[in-house]
Amino acid sequence: MSTERIISPLKLIQLAIMEENDLMASGRPISSTFISDVAKISKHLINRQEAERWALKDIKFLIYDDTDARIKGYDSDDEEETMNYAIKMSQEDSGVDQENDQKDPSLFSNRRICDHEPGPSTKRDINGSSANGGKFECRICSSCPEFPHNRKPRKFRLFKPSDAFPDLLKNREMPKSVDVCMHYVAVSYCWPVPEKDSDGKTIDMTGTYRIRDLDGTLRNNRAPDDVLDRAVDVANSCGLRMIWIDQECLPQSKPGDLEENRREDQLGVQAMDIVYNRAICTAGLHDVEISNPAQADAIITLIRMAETRRVPRVDAVFLNRALDFLEAVSRDRWYTRAWVVQEALSAGDGLMIVLRRGPAVSYPSCLRSPKFDTPKHSLDHNPRGLPSEVVCILADQFRDILGAMAVLLQREFVSVGQALVRFDNQPATIIERAGPVLAAAGNLHPCLAMPQSSKRPVQVQIYGGLHYGVRQSVDAAGALTLLKTRGCKYQQDRIAIVANMCNYDFRLDTRAVTDSGSLRAGLTALALLNGDYSLLVPEAYGCSRDDFLDPDGGSALLGAGWLSPFDTYPNLIDYVSIRNFNPHKLHVPPTLTESGLSLPSYLWNVESEFDMFPIKYQYEEIWENLKCLQMTVDRQKQETAEEFAARKALLTEHFAKRNILRQAKKDLFLKSSPLSSDSPAWEGLNSAGVQITQRVVAPRVHGEPQMQRIISEVIFSILRYLHNCAKTDPKAGSLATSIWQSLRVATVGGRSDLPDEVSEALFDHPDVIERPFQTLQLDVERNGEYSQLWFIDRIMRHGTLWVGHYSQALSSDIPLRDGKPPISYEIANSPESLKGKEPAVGEGERRPSFRGSNGILHRQTRRQLMTGMYGSMLLEKTEKPSYVVPGTMAGVLEVFAYGLWHKEAEDRRINNLVSTFDVDSPCLVATPYNGNWEMLPHPELRSMSVCWVVESTQPSEACGDLDHGPREEYSQATGSPTETQPVGSSSSSSEAATSQAPETDCPTEEKKAVYRVVNKVRGLWQLMDPPSQKITIV
């Protein structure tokens, strides 16, 4: 879709500023007012509940207009039916006996099955199947006429279920979940490029179809005729009777329109993700045409190959036809629009790639959605009157085509030197073309993020309210990555698009973003309000740490400030991870102020090293043998191509020698990577522009069961060693659990009984004994290295791990009072009925443990159900707009019911929680709380540099004007404190965590703990509940 806006002339200046997407700026630091702008924008929340209500109660659909048939007895657009009716009338006028004629089915051969009134709804399960397992009649859509299939319909009308069935809302604010119909086609398309006449004026493309509005008035269609034709074609192919198209089902705002129309238009835009997620089928209308029957046959062959797992024998002509198809699809205009990418993401499994079909092409046209069963339709068992003019390919089938092509290319060809040779020795060059084509096509519909060694976690699928089964979503980093190559007429619309793609609870008024003139500030505010810190993760950017250089030629900026690297290099973001299950979203929202960010966080005092030398002595040689030597050679400025190639060949040959390889690996082990220029391994070779490192490479491990066995043996030996140490040092057991919960999968082979804590039960578990590598979720970086295995490298190199103990901030924003936090924090803006109430604890009763009495997966299921329940409750019961979201309500009840912030729970955290971080010296580390990271299976980002090395600053520095850019005294070494402000030394670190800040002349609200971020590192910590404190970051 593409959304048009009517903008007031008063906004022309702001729009001119917003025409430049400042997300694409490279090396441009943020302004001195950026933090202030973010704080101001964050105050302009919009109430999404109205849009959610609209999607359930007021949504309209486009259906076939059978008014003539119901009033006149025939359809005036159906020539055959009109003729039959005329014959019938003439026979009546001539007195011919009609009793026998009416029994002749030929007179009414095209009568639709839905011309009669449908019976009562068949009792069905949530998937739409009837109780007896057969086809059913939906109470809503089965009352609608089918679209004609023997001709192109030219008449449509709008259909609003809540008006057609007023009993749905009898004594209710919202319809019941079983009465919310999902059987419709949502159309995703690009508006046509306006045509110009000889004078350069836009030609008005008036539609030729007639649309009957809800009030009975007739108008011409606003969507192009071709779009309507293909939408009807897809509806008939899928056996559906309703269509949703934005141009027809939403009022198109124009100057002078009624406020009601403008309001409904905006509500529809805000609820676009719900509309496409709920649809049983989403038709992505492409311009590509399949005109060659042989190409269509190739597509069918590849799809069947993926389904049957049988590899056919093909030739080069076949492969070229398939590559032609993939190349054409990759260039389609549909993939250039920003609105389209969020529609495709919301549609999930229901997305269909709809291509044009040539007249001579044969392709299956009776399709049914993979999401749910569909109601009865006349085309379930009958042929169509007119052949279909579209080719429909499910998004999953498109991925299957790519996978099948990769298999065929590997099977049919082998590389011999620089040439590609078939098994029958016939030369070919297809592989040279196939690589870029398959890569481009693979980026169109990214695969879901499924952790290796783990099946999808068992979860309760919620239906009703705002939930219609699984939903695909991304984080802010993924949304911006997918949108980088997508155009958007109005840049501020990207705020709504990102919110929809991420399924955010908190939304922003785009007008505030327009006023600020900075899309970067708007997206920063949007992500932070929803507890999404993915924009702040260095590994989410498509370059190495050394690439983040000071625009003025200074030292590297990475880690210098909490906004880095998004503050300077937003255009380099390159990370997509699509998840397809409903997270519980236990929200503890941060607070954005003009001086900084106050966010819920755990604070860790890293002041000691844990002795791991027994593990080092046992496994260091074995571990180093697992690593591969990797060499990167950069071409020098005055080096010719021939000289560069010769130098690469020489270096490759040199380091392939056994003695050189052994020396290089030894030096890399003893010294930090990369290989230093003074290493004997160079033997006089020029090391300029050459970087040699070694690492455990994931692709190699995945293909070598022996390597998998060794890695799992090392990891579980570390856990066993720490478990044994816990007998004398209880915190060793907590450290073991932190490592285990950062590495474990959710389920193995469908079983969800893996212990949450390291104990004898873990080591005796059948999966740990029989297939230990399958119990580990080791996340892979873009360079092929495992994200979490840094802790093994530290053990093998240094024999120790730096450990951090949970610590309270200097001055928490959530002070505990008599064992409970102030009510104003967790229930801000909540319904009056909840304020001030806490589950009573009788005398002698004990509060539940802060970790709960059940496992991690049980807690996740409980929180997911609570979030869904509160979401439905807010829709049905809240009369006035409320900015409370289901995630915050679930968080409040979880905190109260399980005593998560009770003083006893806080004391247990202080005494027991221990984590480890990839630092080199004592320091203070903050782990900002993100509810979507603290769950199983954990997202890959949790294994990256999401831990902030912080140092305290004087409250006076938080007053007045702040220098929000990088500071000269920031330490660039990993976790190293500066000389001017030592932090975290053994003598001062605990002091720093408990002492109060000195008095200043700042206002009272500024006299609190304030920290600055000096680096971002990796860590391993337990899956955490919402923290009981906030810290302020400047």
N, C-alpha and C positions, 0 to 999 in steps of 0.2 A: 504494500500500500504506500501511498504518499499522502501526507496530510497538508492541506493548504491552510494558511492562516490569514486573517485580516488584521493587520497591525495598524494601530493608531499612528497618525503622523507624529505624535509626540515621542514615539519610540524610534524614530528613524535614526537618530544619532547613535542610540545604544545598539540598534541592529547593524549599523555600519561597523561598529566596533566588533560585534560578535561575528561578522562575516569572516573574520580571521580566526581560525581554530587554533588557539594558543597551545593546544595539546601537541601540535606538530612542531613547536619551536624546539630547536636543538641548541643546547648550551646557553640558553637564555635564563639567567637566575630570576627567581621570583622578586617581586617588588617589596619594598619595605612595609607596605600596607597589606601584604597578602594574608597574613594570619588574621588581621583585623577584618578583611573582606570575608574570609571563610567564616568567622564567628558571626558576622552580620547576616550572611546568607543562611546560616544554619537556623536562624530564628524564624525563617519563613516556611514553616511546615504547612503542608496541605493535608486535608482530611481525605484519606483514600477510601474510607468507609462508604462515602457516597457513590464512588465509582464501583465499589464492590456490590453495593445494593443494586445499582443500575444493571450490572451484569447478570444478576439473578432475577430481578423483578421487571425491569423495563426494557430489556433487550428486544429488538425486532429482527425478523428474518424476512427474506425474500422467497416467496413461494409462487407457484403457478396460479394465475388468476382464472378460476373456473366460474366466474360470475355468470357468463352467458349460459353455460351448461346448467347451472342451478336455476336460472330464471327462465330462459327460453327453451331449455331442454336439449340444446345442442351447442357446440362450440363453433362460433362463426369463423374462427381461424382454421378449422379442420374441414377441408373441402369435401372429403369423403363423408364425414358425419353430417355436414350441411346438406349434401345431396340426399343421404338417407332420410334426413328429417323432411326434406321437401317431398320426397316420394311418399313418405308416410302421410303428410298433410294432403297431398293430392288424392291418395287413396281414401282418406277420410271424407274429402269433399265429394268424391265419386260414389261413396256409399259402399266401398269394398269392405267385406268383412275383415276386421282386423284381428280376430281371435287367433287364426292360424298364422297370419303374417307376423304377429308379435313373437311367435315362437321361433321364427327364422333368425338364427344368430347372426346371419350375414348382414342383416340390417344394422346391427349395432356391434360390428366386429371390433371397433376401436374404443368401445366403452371402457372406461378406466375402473379398476377394482375399487378405487376410493371414492366413487361417486355416491356410494351409499354411506349412511352414518355408521361410524365404527362402533363396535360393541365396547363393553367395559374393558379396562386395561387388564391384560393378562398378568397374573402374579409372576414376578420375575426376580431373579437375583440381581446383584448390583452390576453385573456385567451385561445385563440386558437379556439373558436367556430366560425362556419361559420355564415354568416349573417342570414340564414334561420333557424338556430338552429340545423342543422344536422352536420354530420361528414364533415371534410374538407380535402384538400390536401395541405400540407405544401410545399412551393416553394422549400425548401432545401431538407428535408429528404424524401419527397414523390418521389423524383427522384432516390432514392437509391433502390436496390432490397431488398425484404424481406429475412430474414433468413429462410432457409428451415425448415419445421416442420415435414416432413415425414422421415427425416434422420438427422444424425449429419453432419453439414457442415465441410469440411476440407480445404476450401480455403477462404481466406479473403484478402481484400485490404484496403489500407489507402485512406481516402477521406478527402479532404480539401475544404470546401465550397467556400472559396474565389478564389480558382483555378478553381473549377467546374463552378462557376458563376462569371466571371470577371466583369459583369455589376453591381454587388453589390458595387464595388469600383469605378464606373465610376464617375469621377470628385469629388471623395471623398477620404479622408484619411481612414475612417472607415465605415463599413456597417451601414445601418440604423437599428434602434432597432427592427423594424418589420421583418428584414431579418436575425436576429440572432436566429438560431434554438436552442430550448431547448429540443427537443424531442429525448433524448438519455439516455442510461443507463450508469451511472458512476459506476465503479466497485471498491469496497473497500474490500481489502483482505490482508491476511498475506502470505508472501512468504513461500514456504514449507521449512521445516528444511532439510538442505543438507544431503544426504545419504552418508555414508562412506563405502569403500570396506574393505576387510580384512586387508589391509595395512594402513588403516586410511586415505586414500586419498578420496577427494570428488568425487563422481560419477557425471559425466556430464549428466544431464537430458535433452537430446535433444528433442525438440518438434517435433511432427509428422504432424503438420499442415503447410500449405504454406501461407506466407504473401507476397502480392505484394505491394512494396513501391510506392511512388508517381512517381518515375522515371521509374517504370516498372520492376525493378529487383525483383527477388524472393528470399525469405529467409525462414528459419524455424521460428516458433513462439518462442518468448522469454518467454511469460507467460505460465504457466503450461497448459497442455491440459485440465485438469479438470476445471481450472478456466475459460477457454474459453467456454467449454461445458455449464457450469452453467450460464455464462453471456448471451449466446445465448438463453438458456432456459428462463431466466428472460425477455429478450427482446421480445421473442415471447409471453410470458405471458402478457406483458404490451402493446403489439401491437406497438413495436418500431423497427427501422431499423438501428440504429447507436449505437455503444458502445464506451466508452472511458475507456481504461486501460493504466495505466502509462507505463508499460513495452513495450507495442506495439505502443502507440501513442506519446511517447517521445523518443528521441535518448538516449540510455544508454551509458553514457560517459565511454570511455576506453582510456588507454594510446595511444597517437598517433592520436586520433580522430581529426577531423577538428574542428577549433574554433567555427564554426557555430553550430555544433552539441552540443558542450559543452554549448554554450550560450543558445540554445533552451531548453536544459535539465534544466538549472538553472531557466530560465523564467517559465517553467512549474511548477517547485517546488514552486516558489514564488506566482504563480497564482492558486495554488491547491484549495484554498477556493472558488475562483470564479467558477472553473470547477464544483465542487460538488454542489455549491449553485444554479447554473444555470440548472443543470440536472433535468429533470422531474422525474427521478427515480434514486436512489442510491442503489445498491445491496451490502449489507454487507454479504459477503460469510462466513458462519460458517461451522465448521466441524461436528456439531451435526447432527445426523440422526434420523428422525422420522420413526421408523420401525414398531411400534405397531399401528394397525388401531384404537384401542380403545383410544390410547393417542391422535391421530389426531382428533378423535371425541370429546374428552374432550376439546381440544383447540378451535374447532369450537363452541362448546357449550358455552364456556366462552366468546368468542367474541360476539356471538349473544345475550348473556345475557346482556352485556354492551350496545348493540345497542337497544334492545327491552325493557330493564328495567324490564324484567320478570325473577324472581329467580326460577330456576328449583330445583327439589328435587334430591339430589345427595347422594351418599354413601361414605364411607371411601375409597373404592377402587378408585373411581373417583378422590377424592382429592389427593390421593397418586400419581396417574398417572400425574396429573397436577404439583404436586411438583417435581416429577422426571424430568419433562420437564424443569421447571424453574431452577432446580439445575444444569442440564446438560448445559443449555445455559449460566448460570453464570460462569461455568468453561471453557467456550470455549476460545481458544487461541486468537480469534479476539479481545477480550477485554484486551489484554496485550500489545498492540502496541501503541506507542505514535502517529504515523501518523494517525492511524485509528480513534482516538477520535476526531481529528479536521475534518476529512472527515465526520463523523457522525453528528457532530455539524453543519457544513456548509450545509449538505443535508436537515436538518430540517424535514418538513412534508413528504418529498420525500424518507426518509430512509426506506428500506425494510430489515428485518432480513431474510436472505435466508438460509434455512436449507436443508439438504439432505433428500430425500424421499425414503422410502423403496418400494419394488416392489408391496406389497399388500396394500399400503396406498392410500386412496382416499382423495383428497383435491382439492378445487377450483383452477383452473390454468388459467382462463381468468380474468386478473386483469387490472385495469386502474388506473393511478396515481391520488391521491387526490389533487395534485397541480393544474393541468390544464387538459383540454381535449387533446386527442391525435388524430393524423391524421387517415384517413381511413386505415384499415388493413384487410387482407383476413380472419384473425382469429376473427374479431369482431363478426361474426355470424356463423362461420364454426368451426367444431371440428379439433383438431390437429391430424396429422398423427401418431406421436409418443407421448405417454403419457409423461407428465412433470416429471422430476426427482428431482424437488425442491419443497419445501414448503415456500411460501413467506408470511411473517407477517409484516405489517406496524408497525413502532415504536409506533404509537399511539395505535394500537391494542394490542401490548405487554403491554403497560401501562393499557389498559382496562382489560387484563387478570389478572394483579396484583390486580386491584380494585375489580374485580369480585370474585377472590379468598378470598380477605379480607371479602367481604360481606358474602360469603358462610360459612367461618369459624365462623363468628359471629352468623350466623343463625343456623348452624347445631350443635353447641357445646356451652355449658355453663361451667363456672368454678365453682366447688364445692370444697372449700378448695384448696388442691394442686392437685386435680384430674380434668381431663377433661371428662365431661359426656355428651352423646348425649341426645336429648330430649326423646328418647325411653329407657333411662337409660342403654344403652350399653356403657361400658367404652371404651375410645380411647385415644391415645397419639399423635394424629396428630399435635395438636397445639404446642407441644414442638419442633417438627421439622419445623413447618411452619414459626415460627417467624424468625429464622436466614435465611431461604431460601428466604422468601419474602423481607427481608431487603437487602440481597445481590443482588437479582434481581432488586429491586427498584433503586439501585445505578448505574445500567448499563445505563439507559436512564432517567436521572433526568427530572422531570416535569418543565414546564415553570414557571417563577416567575410571578404569577398573583395576584395583590393586592386583599385582601378580600374586599368585599362590592363594587367591581368595575368591570365593564366589560372592555374588551380591549379598549383603547382610540381610538376614531375616528381619522384616519390618512389617508393621501394620499399615496397610494402605487405607488412607482416609478418603471417604467420599461424602459429598455434601458440603454445604457452606461454600468455602472457596477451594475445596480440594476435590480433584477428579482423577485420582490415581497418581502415578509417578509424574513428576514434572522435572524437566531439564532446566538447569540454571548454571550460572557461572558467577565468579566473583568480579570485582571491579577491574582487576587486571585482565581477566579473560574477556570482559565486555569491551574494554578499550582496544585490546588486541584485534578482536573480530571487527571492530568498527573503524580501524585505521584506514582500510581501503574502501570504505563505504561513504557515499556522498549523502549529504543532508542539506536541504534548502535552508533551513533555519538552524544554526548551530545549537541554540538553546534546547532544541528538541532532543538532543543527545542526552540531556538529563533524564527525561521521561523514558527514553529507550534503555539507558543503562539501568534505571530502577526496575523496569520490566524484566530485563534479561537476568538481573540478579535476584529477582523476586523479593525486593526490599519491602520492609514494613513501613519505614519512614520515608516520606516523599517530600520533595521541595517544590516550591512555586517557581516555575521557570522564569517568571517576570523578574524575580530578585536576581537571578543569574544574569539576565539581560542588563539589568541596571548596573551590576558590578563590572560588566565588560570582560569578565574572565571565565571562560569555560573550565579552566583548570581549577580555579577556586571553587566553582560550583560542584564539580565532581569530587573534589577533596571533601567538602562539607557533606555531600550525600553519602559517600563511602564511610566516613568516620561516624556519622550519626547512626549508621546501621552496624557499627562494630566491625567493619570490613577494613582490614589493614593490608590487603594484598598489594595496594599501590606502593607500599613502603618497603617491600621485600626486594633486596638487591638482585637476587637470582631470577626475578620475574622480568628482568631486562635483558635484551639480546646481545649482551657483550660482557666481557670480563671486567673484573674490578679495576684493572689498570686503565680501562677505556674511559672511566669517568674522570676526566681531567678538568682542571680549573680553566674556564674560558680565557683567563688572562695569563695562562701559562704556568700557574702554580701547581701545587702538589695535588694528588688525587683527592677527590671530594667524597668518595663513597664512605658512608657511615658518619659523616660529619653533620649531624642534625637529624631529627626524627623524620623530616620530610624527604630526606635523600633516598634514592636519586630522582624521585618524582618532581622535586622542586626545580631541577635543572634539565633533566633529560626525559620528559614524559613521552616523547616520540619514539624512544627506544624500547618501550614496553613490548614484550613478546612472550606471553605465557597464556595458554588456554587449557583449562581443565574443566570439563563438563561433567557435572554430577547429576544423577537421575533419581535421587530419592529425597524424600522430604526431611530436611533437618529439623531438629526441635526448636532451634532459634531461641535459646534461653538468653534474652537480651538483658544486659546491664549497660545502658547507653552512656557514652562519654559526654563530657561537657566541653564545649568550645567557647573559649573566651578570647578577648582581643590580645591577651598576653601569652596565650599558649593553649595547651590541651590538657584537660584533666580527665584521665581515663582509668577504668578499673584495671588493676594490674597486680600481679604477684611480684614481690621484691625479694631478691636473693642476695645474701651476703656471701660472696666468694672469698674465702680467706685461707683455705688450706687445701692440700693435695692428699688424695687417698692412695695409699701404697698398693700398686698392682704389679710389683716386680715378679712374683711367682708366675703370673700369666705371661709376662714378657719373656722370661727365661724359657718357658715351655713352648711358646708358639711363634716367637719373633722370626725365626728362619723360615718356618712354614708359611707365615703370612707374607713375607717378602717374596717368596717364590710364586705366590698367586698373582703378583702384579705384572703388568705389561709395561714395556718401555714405549713411550709415545714421543714422537719428534715432530716439531713444527718448524718449518723453514720459511722465512720471509725473504722476498726478493729485495736486494739492495738497490739503491738509487742508480748507480752507474753500471749495474749488471745487466748484460743482454739476456734475452730469453734462452739462448743456447748455453751461456755461462751458468745461468740459474739452474737449468735442467741438469747440466753436468755436475754442479755442486751438490744437488739433491741426490743424484745417483751415487756420488762418492761418499756422502755422509751415510746413506742407507747401507752401502756395502761395508763401510767401516764399523758401524755399530751392530752389524749382524755377526761380527766375529765373536766367538764365545768368550775369549778373555777380555775383550773390550766391553761386552755386555755385562760381564760379571763385575768389572771395575766400576762401570757407570751405576749399576744398581747398588753397589756398596757405598759409593759416594752419595748417592741420593738418599740412602737410608741414614747415613751418619750426619748429613747436612740437610738443610731445608731444600725443597724443590723450588725452581728447576736446577738442573746440573750446573754447577758453577764453572766459570771459564778457566779456573786454575786446576780443574780435575785432571788427573793423569789420563783419563779415558779419551781426551781429545787428541793426544799424541801429536801436538803441533798443528792440528786443523784449526781453521778460523771459525770461531764460535759466534761471530757477529750475525745477528738475525736468526739464530738457532735456539730453540727452547726444547729441552728434553726433560720430561717428567715421567713418573711412573704411578700407576694407580690400578686398582681392581676394576676391571671393565665389565659392566653388567651384561652386554650381549654375549661375551665369552662365557660368563658364569651360567647364563641361561641355557647354553648348549653343552655344558659340562657337568654332569651329575656329581662327579668327584669333587669339583670345586664347590658346588652347593653343599656337599657333605662337610667339607673342611670349614667353610664359613659358618655354618650352623653349629658345628662343634666348638669353634672358637667362641661364638656368642654365648652358647649355653654353658660353656666352661667359665666364662666371666660371671654369669649369673649365679652359677653354683658356688664359685669362690666368694662372691659377695654374700650369698646366703649363709655360708659357713662362718664368715666374719661377723655376721649379725649376732652370733652367740655372745660375743664380747663387746661388739659395738652395734647397738640397735639401728643406728642410722645407716649402716651398710645395707641392711635389708630394704630401707626406703630408697636408697640409691639403686639397688637392683630392680625394684619395682618401677622406678622412673625410666630406666633403660628398657625394661620389658614392655611397658605400655607405650613407649615411643616406637617400638619395633613390631609389635604384634599385629596380626590380622584380626578381623572381626569373627570370622567363621572359617572352618576348614571342612570342605566336603559337605557343607550344609549344617555341620554341627556347631553349636554356639556355646560349648561348655569349657572353653579354655579358661583356666583360672586368671583372675585379674591381677593377682599379686604373686610374687615369687615365693614359692614354698615347695615342700616335697610333693604336693599334689601336682604342681606344674611339671616337675621332672618325671613323675610317674604317669603323666597323661599319655594315652596311646599315640596321639598325633606327634607329640614331642619325641617319643621314642622311635616311631616308625618313619615319619616324614617330617623331621624338624624344620627343614627349609620352607615347607609349605605353611608353617605357622608364623612366618616372618613377612612383614610388608616393608621391603626395602625399596625406597623411592629412588628413581633414576634421574640424574640431572641431564641437561642437554649435551654434556660432554661424555656421557656414558658412565659416569662414576656414580656410586651409591651415596646418597645424601647423608645417611646416618652413620656410616662406618668410620667417620673421622675419629670417634672415640677409641676404636681399635688401633688406629694409626698412632694416636697419642700414647696409648699403653705400650705399644711395641717400640716406640721411639724414646719415650721418657720414663716409662715404668710407673706413671702416676696419672691420676685424673683430678682436675680442679673441680671441687664440689662447692655448691652453694646451699646455704641454709635459709629457710624461709624467714623473712624479717618484716617487721612493720615499718611503714614509712615514718619519716620524722614527725609528720602531722597528717594523719589520714583525713581524707574528705568524708569518710564514713565512720566517725568515732563510735565505738560500742558503748552503750549506756545500759548498765545493769544487764548486760548480756544480750542486748538487741540494738540494732542500728536505728537511727532516727527514721520515723515513718515517712518524712518528707522526701527521703532519697528514693526508696524503692517504689513508692506508689505515687509519684508526682503525676498530677492530672488524672488520677484513676477515679472510677465511679465512687460516689460518696458511700455507697454501701460497703466498700472494702476498706475505707480509710480507718486507720487506727485499730483494726481488728487483727488479732494473732491467735492461732489455735491455743486454747488453754492447756496447761500442763498441771495435772492434779498433784497434790502433795504426795511426795514419795515416788511419783512417777519420774522416769528418766527420759530426757529428750533423746530423740533418735540420733545416731551417730552422724557426724557431718559427711561421711562418705556414704551414708545410707546402708540399709541392711541387705541390699541385693546387688547384683553385678552391674557392670557398666552398660551392657546391652539392655538389661531390664530398665535401668534408669532412662536410657534413651527412648525406649518404647513408651514409658510412662510420660515423659516430657513431650513426646510427639503427640500423644493422645490429649494431653492437657492443652497444648497449643491449639490443636484442631478444635477442641471443645470450646475454648475461650473465643476462638475466631468466630464460630457459629453463634455463640452467645452475644458477642458484641454486635453482630449484624442484626440479630432478631430482637434484642432487648434494649439496646442503647437508643434512646429517643433523640438525644442531642448529639451533635458531632463530638467525638472524643479522640484524643491523640494517643490514647493508650492502645498498644498493639498486643496481639496474643502472646508474643514472646516475652514482653515485660510482665504481663499478668502471670504467665506460667512461672517466670523467675521469682516473682514475689511469693507465690504460694509455695514454691519449692524451698525458698529460703526459710519461710515460717514453719512449714510442716516438718522439715527435716533439720531445723536448727543450724543451718549452714553458717550463720553469722553469730551464733551464740558464743559467749565468752569461753565456754569449755571447748567448743570446736576450734576457736582461734588458738587457744593454748595448745591443743593437740597439733595444729599445723606448725606452730613455732617449734615444738619439741620434736616433731617427727619428719617433716617434709625436707627432703634433700634432693638436689638435682645436680647435673654436671653440665659444664659449658666449655666451648672451644675457645678458651682464653689462655693467656700466658703468664698472668700475674694476678694478685688479689684485686678485686674490683666489686662494684655493685651492679647487678644485672636485674632488669625489669622484663617480665614476660607479659605484655598486654593481653588481656583476656578477649578471646574471640570464640563465641559459643560454637561456631561452625567448625572450628579447628579442634575443639576439645571433645571429639567423638570418634567412634569407630565405624567404618574404617577412616582413619585420619586422612585429610587432604595432603597432597605432596608439599604444599607450602609450609606445613607445620615442621617439616624436616629441614627447612632452609634457614636463612639468617633472620629470624623473627624475634630474637632476644636482643634487647637494647642494653648495651653497657652505658651506664649513666654515672654522672657525678653531681653532687649537690651543689647548688649555687645559692648565694645570699638572696633573701627575699627582696632586697632593695633592687636587685637586677631585674626583678619581675615588674618593677614599677616604671612608669614613664615609657619613653620610646625604647624599643628593643631592636637590636641588630639581629634580624631573623636569618641572616645569611651565615655561612660558615665562619667560625671564629679561629683566630690564629693559634690560640692555645689548645685547640682540639688535638688529641692524640690520634695518630693514624695507625699506630701499631695495634694489633688485635688485643683488645682488653687492657692495654697499658695505660696507667694514669699519667697525667702531665706532671712536670716538675713543680709547676706553680701551685697546683691544687692536688696534692696526693690523696688518692681515694683507695680505700679497701686494703690498706696494709694491715698486717696482723695486729698492730697496736691501735689502729685508728678506725678500722672498718666497722667493728661493732659499735664503737662510739658514734660513728657517723650515722648509724642506723637508728640510734635511740636519742641522741641529743636534740635539744630544741634550738631553733634558729635564734640569733640575737635580735634584740629589739631594733626597729628601724622607724623611720618616719612615714612608712607606707601606710595606706589605709588598712583597717583591721582585716578585711577579707583577703589581703595579699600576704598576711603573715602566716605562711604555711610552707610545707616542704616543697621545694622547687628543684627540679633536676633538668640537666641538659644531656642529650644523647651524644656520646663520643664515638660509638662504634655499634655495629650490628653483627652478631655472631650466632652460631648455631648452639643448640642445647638439647638435652634430653630430660624431660620432666613428666610427671604423672599427668594423666588426663584430669583436668581440674574442674571444680565447681566454681560458680561465680565468686570472685574475691570480695572480701569484706572491706576493702580499702581502695581509694583512688589516689593516684599520684599526679602531680602537675608537671608537665613537660614544656619547656620553652625552647 
